[in-house]
Amino acid sequence: TMERVALGASGCWFKSGDAAFTAYRLAPELNSFSGRPRILIVPRKSPESRPLAVVEAEGQPARLQAFGPLMSEPVGTRIAADVRRWAAGGKGCS
């Protein structure tokens, strides 16, 4: 599930040149020893900073949650909707 979400985020938000995401960079952490794979959205110019948004999965079947300061911004609604769609098996960009 998280791999599908990460591929969708990469293609639709970042590789497409979407203006809403130009200030950010994707940092996937899919191989997690904690059993919680996640993707991080971090500032483009300082990827080592604290994540602005985290999408994390846990359990079987995977339960996803998205959190972080970016989720309260206008783009947060889109992030949540896209993640739900990709997690449910949907493809493509909104």
C-alpha positions in Angstrom: 0.0 0.0 0.0 2.7 2.5 1.0 4.7 1.7 -2.2 1.6 2.6 -4.3 1.1 5.8 -2.3 4.8 6.7 -2.6 4.7 6.1 -6.4 1.6 8.2 -6.8 3.0 11.0 -4.7 6.3 11.0 -6.6 4.6 11.1 -10.0 1.7 13.4 -9.3 3.1 15.8 -6.9 6.8 16.1 -7.7 7.8 14.7 -11.1 4.8 16.4 -12.7 6.1 19.8 -11.6 2.9 20.6 -9.7 3.2 24.1 -8.4 1.6 23.2 -5.0 4.7 21.0 -4.3 7.6 23.0 -5.8 8.8 24.1 -2.3 8.9 20.5 -1.1 10.7 17.2 -1.6 9.6 13.6 -1.1 11.6 11.4 1.3 10.2 7.8 1.3 11.1 5.5 4.2 9.4 2.3 3.0 11.8 -0.2 4.6 11.0 0.5 8.3 12.2 -1.8 11.0 9.4 -0.4 13.2 6.8 -1.9 11.0 5.6 1.6 10.1 6.7 2.5 6.6 6.2 6.1 5.8 6.8 8.9 3.3 7.9 12.3 4.4 7.4 15.7 2.7 10.3 17.9 3.6 11.5 21.4 2.6 13.2 21.2 -0.9 16.1 23.4 0.2 16.7 21.6 3.5 15.7 18.0 3.3 17.4 17.2 6.6 14.9 19.4 8.5 11.8 18.1 10.3 9.2 16.7 8.0 6.3 19.1 7.1 4.0 16.1 6.5 4.2 12.4 7.3 2.1 9.6 5.7 2.5 6.4 7.8 1.1 2.9 7.5 0.6 0.4 10.3 -0.9 -3.1 10.5 -2.4 -5.7 8.2 -4.4 -4.5 6.4 -2.5 -1.2 6.3 -4.2 1.7 8.2 -2.8 5.0 7.0 -2.6 8.3 8.7 -1.2 11.6 7.6 -0.1 14.3 10.0 2.2 17.3 10.3 2.0 21.1 9.9 1.4 20.9 6.1 -1.8 19.0 6.7 -3.4 22.1 8.1 -2.5 24.1 5.0 -4.8 24.2 1.9 -2.6 21.5 0.2 -3.3 19.2 3.2 -6.8 18.5 1.9 -5.4 17.4 -1.4 -2.7 15.3 0.2 -5.3 13.5 2.3 -7.7 12.8 -0.6 -4.9 11.6 -2.9 -3.5 9.3 -0.2 -6.9 7.8 0.4 -7.5 7.2 -3.3 -4.1 5.6 -3.9 -4.4 3.5 -0.7 -7.7 2.2 -2.0 -6.1 1.1 -5.3 -6.8 4.2 -7.4 -4.3 5.4 -9.9 -3.6 8.7 -11.5 -3.5 12.3 -10.4 -6.4 14.4 -9.2 
